[in-house]
């Protein structure tokens, strides 16, 4: 099974708006998810330029954009991708 790909935008706006904390995501993953997820940073996902996406910080989970991302919304999306 392929791992769920999580990309955290660490561009300036996202970083300041909370992505700095999201870089610790792996620490907060439940044990049942830790080996099923690959987390990486991205210099910019470019989503802040499109008002349809909402506000920073942005994260993608297997390409699905999450605006105003927080640990809970990311974990919820990961679980959906695994079902």
Secondary structure, 3 states (H helix, E strand, C coil): CCCEEEEEECCHHHHHHHHHHHCCHHHHCCCCCHHHEEEEEECCCCHHHCHHHCCCCCEEECCEEECCCCHHHHHHHHHHHHC
